[in-house]
Amino acid sequence: MIFTCPLCTNGANEAFTAKVLASQKAHYGYCQRCGLLFANKPDWLENAYRHPIAQTDTGILRRNIINTLRFTSILGLLFNRRASFLDYAGGCGLFTRMMRDIGFDFYWHDKFCENNLARGFEHHFDKKYSAVTVLEALEHIPDPLRFMKTILDDTGCDSIIFSTTVFSGKPPPLDWQYYAFESGQHICFYQTKTLAYLAKSMNMNYIYGGDLHLITKISISSFWFRLLSSRWGLPIFPIVLLLLKSRTQSDFLLLRDNPSTPNNQKKPTSES
């Protein structure tokens, strides 16, 4: 059986079939050209997203804590730490709130999740961001190139930093946990060559950093991005933290004193 690759539109052979959501038969294609492994015509997504955050996502808090440490160093050293940033597909707002508590001017956007933890700091389409984070979302997207181009168009950013677990070579065995057949939400799986192809399609550069990846228009040190993305970069966090001022209290005062003011009309100041 031949499918059409949703990234490069090349013909893709069927790799395997599997049951998602316990009973739905799914066909997965593998593209030899760009290396994408994907679920073909995933017509079960409406059922899969009855609860946007999967019940089996027990690592959500651990993941956000670790990412807060890593992104503090990445954004604090490789980008203008005084610029604005956006967490795209930001879920319940946990990462946005944590990064604001650290001291970054972070905002939230998600079409499918309710913003419970970063209310008042939603994305405005007229705001310019230095970089956009997309954490554990790309594997949920049926058309990754269109999704990434939409981010660039919506935000005007030069860099997208995202997380996804990659594989190498042939499709992983069916017991690979990242397939997440039980939730039905993971439908695209990438190799580094796939992400390089994605970046090239947007005339951007790709830098690999383990489970973190950077697609950018600007010059960024691949060595430092890889280091700060790894566990070896974690000890740098407390040093970078000294350069930042928490927004926890200033956000409280802003929201208390201006409860009906749109989030970007008055920019909150950092705590002293």
C-alpha positions as a Markdown table, in Angstrom:
| # | Residue | x | y | z |
|---|---|---|---|---|
| 1 | Met | 0.0 | 0.0 | 0.0 |
| 2 | Ile | 1.3 | 3.4 | -1.0 |
| 3 | Phe | 0.6 | 6.6 | 1.0 |
| 4 | Thr | 1.5 | 10.3 | 0.4 |
| 5 | Cys | 4.0 | 11.7 | 2.8 |
| 6 | Pro | 2.5 | 14.7 | 4.6 |
| 7 | Leu | 5.8 | 16.5 | 4.7 |
| 8 | Cys | 7.5 | 16.0 | 1.3 |
| 9 | Thr | 4.5 | 14.6 | -0.6 |
| 10 | Asn | 6.7 | 11.7 | -1.8 |
| 11 | Gly | 5.1 | 8.2 | -2.1 |
| 12 | Ala | 5.5 | 6.3 | 1.2 |
| 13 | Asn | 5.2 | 2.5 | 1.8 |
| 14 | Glu | 3.1 | 1.1 | 4.6 |
| 15 | Ala | 5.3 | 0.3 | 7.5 |
| 16 | Phe | 2.9 | -1.4 | 9.8 |
| 17 | Thr | -0.7 | -1.4 | 11.2 |
| 18 | Ala | -1.6 | -1.0 | 14.9 |
| 19 | Lys | -4.6 | -0.5 | 17.1 |
| 20 | Val | -5.0 | 3.0 | 18.6 |
| 21 | Leu | -7.4 | 3.9 | 21.3 |
| 22 | Ala | -7.7 | 0.2 | 22.0 |
| 23 | Ser | -9.8 | -0.6 | 19.0 |
| 24 | Gln | -9.2 | 1.7 | 16.0 |
| 25 | Lys | -7.1 | 0.2 | 13.2 |
| 26 | Ala | -4.4 | 2.6 | 12.1 |
| 27 | His | -2.0 | 2.4 | 9.1 |
| 28 | Tyr | 1.5 | 3.9 | 9.4 |
| 29 | Gly | 3.6 | 5.0 | 6.4 |
| 30 | Tyr | 7.3 | 5.4 | 6.2 |
| 31 | Cys | 8.9 | 7.9 | 3.7 |
| 32 | Gln | 12.3 | 6.9 | 2.4 |
| 33 | Arg | 12.9 | 10.4 | 1.0 |
| 34 | Cys | 12.5 | 12.5 | 4.2 |
| 35 | Gly | 12.4 | 9.8 | 6.8 |
| 36 | Leu | 9.0 | 10.7 | 8.3 |
| 37 | Leu | 7.0 | 7.9 | 9.9 |
| 38 | Phe | 3.3 | 8.9 | 10.1 |
| 39 | Ala | -0.2 | 7.7 | 10.7 |
| 40 | Asn | -2.1 | 7.8 | 7.4 |
| 41 | Lys | -5.4 | 9.7 | 7.5 |
| 42 | Pro | -5.8 | 9.6 | 11.3 |
| 43 | Asp | -9.6 | 9.9 | 11.5 |
| 44 | Trp | -9.7 | 9.1 | 15.2 |
| 45 | Leu | -8.3 | 12.5 | 16.4 |
| 46 | Glu | -11.6 | 13.9 | 17.6 |
| 47 | Asn | -11.9 | 11.0 | 20.0 |
| 48 | Ala | -8.2 | 11.2 | 21.0 |
| 49 | Tyr | -8.6 | 14.8 | 22.0 |
| 50 | Arg | -11.7 | 14.6 | 24.2 |
| 51 | His | -9.1 | 15.2 | 26.9 |
| 52 | Pro | -6.2 | 17.3 | 25.3 |
| 53 | Ile | -3.7 | 16.1 | 28.0 |
| 54 | Ala | -3.6 | 12.4 | 27.8 |
| 55 | Gln | -4.3 | 10.4 | 31.0 |
| 56 | Thr | -1.0 | 8.5 | 30.5 |
| 57 | Asp | 1.1 | 11.6 | 30.3 |
| 58 | Thr | 2.5 | 11.1 | 33.8 |
| 59 | Gly | 5.8 | 12.9 | 32.9 |
| 60 | Ile | 4.2 | 16.3 | 32.4 |
| 61 | Leu | 5.4 | 17.9 | 35.6 |
| 62 | Arg | 8.9 | 16.3 | 35.5 |
| 63 | Arg | 9.2 | 17.4 | 31.8 |
| 64 | Asn | 8.3 | 21.0 | 32.5 |
| 65 | Ile | 10.6 | 21.3 | 35.5 |
| 66 | Ile | 13.6 | 20.0 | 33.4 |
| 67 | Asn | 12.6 | 22.2 | 30.4 |
| 68 | Thr | 12.4 | 25.3 | 32.7 |
| 69 | Leu | 16.1 | 24.6 | 33.8 |
| 70 | Arg | 17.3 | 24.0 | 30.2 |
| 71 | Phe | 15.4 | 26.9 | 28.6 |
| 72 | Thr | 16.5 | 29.3 | 31.2 |
| 73 | Ser | 20.1 | 28.7 | 30.1 |
| 74 | Ile | 19.3 | 28.5 | 26.4 |
| 75 | Leu | 17.3 | 31.7 | 26.2 |
| 76 | Gly | 19.4 | 33.5 | 28.8 |
| 77 | Leu | 22.7 | 32.9 | 27.0 |
| 78 | Leu | 21.9 | 32.4 | 23.3 |
| 79 | Phe | 19.0 | 34.9 | 22.9 |
| 80 | Asn | 18.2 | 38.4 | 24.2 |
| 81 | Arg | 16.9 | 37.5 | 27.6 |
| 82 | Arg | 14.9 | 40.8 | 27.8 |
| 83 | Ala | 12.9 | 40.0 | 24.6 |
| 84 | Ser | 9.5 | 38.4 | 24.6 |
| 85 | Phe | 8.9 | 34.7 | 24.0 |
| 86 | Leu | 5.9 | 32.5 | 23.3 |
| 87 | Asp | 5.0 | 28.9 | 24.2 |
| 88 | Tyr | 3.0 | 27.7 | 21.2 |
| 89 | Ala | 0.7 | 24.7 | 21.9 |
| 90 | Gly | 1.2 | 25.7 | 25.5 |
| 91 | Gly | -1.3 | 23.3 | 27.2 |
| 92 | Cys | -2.6 | 24.5 | 30.5 |
| 93 | Gly | 0.0 | 27.3 | 30.7 |
| 94 | Leu | 2.4 | 25.6 | 33.2 |
| 95 | Phe | 5.6 | 26.2 | 31.2 |
| 96 | Thr | 4.6 | 29.9 | 30.5 |
| 97 | Arg | 3.9 | 30.5 | 34.2 |
| 98 | Met | 7.2 | 28.8 | 35.3 |
| 99 | Met | 9.3 | 30.8 | 32.8 |
| 100 | Arg | 7.6 | 34.1 | 34.0 |
| 101 | Asp | 8.4 | 33.1 | 37.5 |
| 102 | Ile | 12.1 | 32.7 | 36.5 |
| 103 | Gly | 12.0 | 36.2 | 34.9 |
| 104 | Phe | 11.3 | 35.9 | 31.2 |
| 105 | Asp | 8.6 | 37.8 | 29.4 |
| 106 | Phe | 6.7 | 34.7 | 28.3 |
| 107 | Tyr | 3.3 | 34.3 | 26.7 |
| 108 | Trp | 0.9 | 31.4 | 26.0 |
| 109 | His | -1.0 | 30.1 | 23.0 |
| 110 | Asp | -3.0 | 26.9 | 22.4 |
| 111 | Lys | -6.1 | 26.4 | 20.2 |
| 112 | Phe | -7.2 | 23.3 | 22.0 |
| 113 | Cys | -6.3 | 23.6 | 25.7 |
| 114 | Glu | -7.7 | 26.0 | 28.3 |
| 115 | Asn | -5.1 | 28.4 | 29.8 |
| 116 | Asn | -5.4 | 27.7 | 33.5 |
| 117 | Leu | -2.1 | 28.8 | 34.8 |
| 118 | Ala | -0.9 | 31.8 | 32.7 |
| 119 | Arg | -4.2 | 33.7 | 32.3 |
| 120 | Gly | -3.6 | 37.3 | 31.4 |
| 121 | Phe | -0.5 | 36.5 | 29.3 |
| 122 | Glu | -2.1 | 35.1 | 26.2 |
| 123 | His | -0.6 | 35.6 | 22.7 |
| 124 | His | -1.5 | 38.7 | 20.8 |
| 125 | Phe | -0.9 | 38.4 | 17.0 |
| 126 | Asp | 0.6 | 41.9 | 16.8 |
| 127 | Lys | 3.4 | 41.0 | 19.2 |
| 128 | Lys | 6.9 | 40.2 | 18.1 |
| 129 | Tyr | 8.7 | 37.3 | 19.7 |
| 130 | Ser | 12.5 | 36.5 | 19.7 |
| 131 | Ala | 11.8 | 32.8 | 19.8 |
| 132 | Val | 8.9 | 30.4 | 20.1 |
| 133 | Thr | 8.9 | 27.2 | 22.1 |
| 134 | Val | 6.9 | 24.2 | 21.0 |
| 135 | Leu | 7.1 | 21.4 | 23.5 |
| 136 | Glu | 6.0 | 17.8 | 22.9 |
| 137 | Ala | 3.6 | 19.0 | 20.1 |
| 138 | Leu | 5.1 | 18.3 | 16.7 |
| 139 | Glu | 4.4 | 14.5 | 17.0 |
| 140 | His | 0.7 | 15.5 | 17.3 |
| 141 | Ile | 0.6 | 17.5 | 14.0 |
| 142 | Pro | -0.8 | 15.9 | 10.8 |
| 143 | Asp | 0.9 | 18.6 | 8.6 |
| 144 | Pro | 4.2 | 19.6 | 10.2 |
| 145 | Leu | 5.4 | 22.0 | 7.5 |
| 146 | Arg | 2.1 | 24.0 | 7.4 |
| 147 | Phe | 2.2 | 24.1 | 11.2 |
| 148 | Met | 5.7 | 25.5 | 11.4 |
| 149 | Lys | 5.0 | 28.1 | 8.7 |
| 150 | Thr | 1.9 | 29.1 | 10.6 |
| 151 | Ile | 4.0 | 29.8 | 13.7 |
| 152 | Leu | 6.4 | 32.0 | 11.7 |
| 153 | Asp | 3.5 | 33.9 | 10.1 |
| 154 | Asp | 1.6 | 34.3 | 13.4 |
| 155 | Thr | 4.6 | 35.4 | 15.6 |
| 156 | Gly | 7.2 | 36.9 | 13.3 |
| 157 | Cys | 9.9 | 35.0 | 15.2 |
| 158 | Asp | 13.3 | 34.0 | 13.9 |
| 159 | Ser | 13.7 | 30.8 | 15.9 |
| 160 | Ile | 11.5 | 27.9 | 16.9 |
| 161 | Ile | 12.8 | 25.6 | 19.7 |
| 162 | Phe | 10.9 | 22.4 | 20.0 |
| 163 | Ser | 11.0 | 19.0 | 21.7 |
| 164 | Thr | 10.3 | 15.6 | 20.2 |
| 165 | Thr | 11.9 | 12.2 | 20.5 |
| 166 | Val | 13.6 | 11.1 | 17.3 |
| 167 | Phe | 14.5 | 7.7 | 15.9 |
| 168 | Ser | 17.1 | 6.6 | 13.4 |
| 169 | Gly | 16.9 | 4.3 | 10.4 |
| 170 | Lys | 14.0 | 1.9 | 10.2 |
| 171 | Pro | 10.8 | 2.5 | 12.1 |
| 172 | Pro | 11.1 | 1.4 | 15.8 |
| 173 | Pro | 9.5 | -1.8 | 17.0 |
| 174 | Leu | 5.8 | -1.7 | 18.0 |
| 175 | Asp | 6.7 | -1.7 | 21.7 |
| 176 | Trp | 8.3 | 1.8 | 21.4 |
| 177 | Gln | 6.6 | 3.8 | 24.1 |
| 178 | Tyr | 6.6 | 7.0 | 22.1 |
| 179 | Tyr | 4.0 | 5.6 | 19.6 |
| 180 | Ala | 1.5 | 6.2 | 22.4 |
| 181 | Phe | -1.1 | 4.0 | 20.7 |
| 182 | Glu | -3.3 | 4.0 | 23.8 |
| 183 | Ser | -3.9 | 7.8 | 23.5 |
| 184 | Gly | -4.0 | 8.0 | 19.7 |
| 185 | Gln | -2.4 | 11.5 | 19.8 |
| 186 | His | 1.0 | 10.8 | 18.4 |
| 187 | Ile | 0.8 | 10.6 | 14.6 |
| 188 | Cys | 4.1 | 11.8 | 13.2 |
| 189 | Phe | 7.6 | 10.6 | 14.2 |
| 190 | Tyr | 10.8 | 12.2 | 13.1 |
| 191 | Gln | 14.5 | 11.5 | 12.4 |
| 192 | Thr | 17.2 | 14.2 | 12.4 |
| 193 | Lys | 17.2 | 14.1 | 8.6 |
| 194 | Thr | 13.4 | 14.7 | 8.6 |
| 195 | Leu | 13.8 | 17.8 | 10.8 |
| 196 | Ala | 16.7 | 19.0 | 8.6 |
| 197 | Tyr | 14.4 | 18.6 | 5.6 |
| 198 | Leu | 11.6 | 20.6 | 7.4 |
| 199 | Ala | 14.0 | 23.4 | 8.2 |
| 200 | Lys | 15.4 | 23.5 | 4.6 |
| 201 | Ser | 11.8 | 23.7 | 3.3 |
| 202 | Met | 11.5 | 27.0 | 5.3 |
| 203 | Asn | 14.9 | 28.3 | 4.3 |
| 204 | Met | 16.1 | 28.0 | 7.9 |
| 205 | Asn | 18.9 | 26.1 | 9.7 |
| 206 | Tyr | 18.5 | 23.1 | 11.9 |
| 207 | Ile | 20.5 | 22.3 | 15.0 |
| 208 | Tyr | 20.1 | 19.0 | 16.9 |
| 209 | Gly | 20.2 | 19.0 | 20.6 |
| 210 | Gly | 19.0 | 15.5 | 21.7 |
| 211 | Asp | 15.3 | 15.8 | 22.4 |
| 212 | Leu | 15.4 | 19.5 | 21.9 |
| 213 | His | 15.7 | 20.9 | 18.4 |
| 214 | Leu | 16.3 | 24.4 | 16.9 |
| 215 | Ile | 15.1 | 25.7 | 13.6 |
| 216 | Thr | 16.4 | 29.3 | 13.1 |
| 217 | Lys | 17.1 | 32.1 | 10.6 |
| 218 | Ile | 19.9 | 33.5 | 12.8 |
| 219 | Ser | 23.4 | 32.4 | 13.7 |
| 220 | Ile | 23.4 | 30.2 | 16.8 |
| 221 | Ser | 26.3 | 28.2 | 18.2 |
| 222 | Ser | 25.4 | 24.5 | 17.6 |
| 223 | Phe | 28.0 | 23.6 | 20.3 |
| 224 | Trp | 26.3 | 25.7 | 23.0 |
| 225 | Phe | 22.8 | 24.8 | 22.0 |
| 226 | Arg | 23.7 | 21.1 | 22.3 |
| 227 | Leu | 25.5 | 21.6 | 25.6 |
| 228 | Leu | 22.7 | 23.6 | 27.2 |
| 229 | Ser | 20.1 | 21.1 | 25.9 |
| 230 | Ser | 21.9 | 18.3 | 27.6 |
| 231 | Arg | 22.2 | 17.3 | 31.3 |
| 232 | Trp | 25.8 | 18.7 | 31.2 |
| 233 | Gly | 24.3 | 22.2 | 30.8 |
| 234 | Leu | 22.1 | 21.9 | 33.9 |
| 235 | Pro | 24.7 | 23.3 | 36.4 |
| 236 | Ile | 24.7 | 26.5 | 34.4 |
| 237 | Phe | 21.1 | 27.3 | 35.4 |
| 238 | Pro | 21.8 | 28.9 | 38.8 |
| 239 | Ile | 24.4 | 31.2 | 37.2 |
| 240 | Val | 21.9 | 32.4 | 34.5 |
| 241 | Leu | 19.3 | 32.8 | 37.2 |
| 242 | Leu | 21.4 | 35.5 | 38.8 |
| 243 | Leu | 20.9 | 37.6 | 35.6 |
| 244 | Leu | 17.1 | 37.5 | 35.8 |
| 245 | Lys | 14.4 | 38.9 | 38.1 |
| 246 | Ser | 11.2 | 37.0 | 38.8 |
| 247 | Arg | 7.9 | 38.3 | 37.5 |
| 248 | Thr | 5.8 | 36.5 | 40.1 |
| 249 | Gln | 5.0 | 39.5 | 42.2 |
| 250 | Ser | 4.9 | 42.1 | 39.4 |
| 251 | Asp | 2.5 | 39.8 | 37.5 |
| 252 | Phe | 0.3 | 39.6 | 40.6 |
| 253 | Leu | 0.2 | 43.4 | 40.9 |
| 254 | Leu | -0.5 | 43.9 | 37.2 |
| 255 | Leu | -3.4 | 41.4 | 37.2 |
| 256 | Arg | -4.8 | 42.7 | 40.5 |
| 257 | Asp | -4.7 | 46.4 | 39.4 |
| 258 | Asn | -5.8 | 45.9 | 35.8 |
| 259 | Pro | -8.1 | 42.8 | 35.8 |
| 260 | Ser | -9.8 | 43.8 | 32.5 |
| 261 | Thr | -6.7 | 45.1 | 30.7 |
| 262 | Pro | -5.5 | 43.0 | 27.7 |
| 263 | Asn | -2.2 | 41.4 | 28.6 |
| 264 | Asn | 0.0 | 43.3 | 26.2 |
| 265 | Gln | -1.3 | 46.8 | 26.6 |
| 266 | Lys | 0.7 | 47.3 | 29.7 |
| 267 | Lys | 4.0 | 45.4 | 30.0 |
| 268 | Pro | 4.7 | 44.1 | 33.5 |
| 269 | Thr | 8.0 | 45.0 | 35.1 |
| 270 | Ser | 10.3 | 42.5 | 36.8 |
| 271 | Glu | 10.5 | 42.2 | 40.6 |
| 272 | Ser | 13.4 | 44.0 | 42.2 |
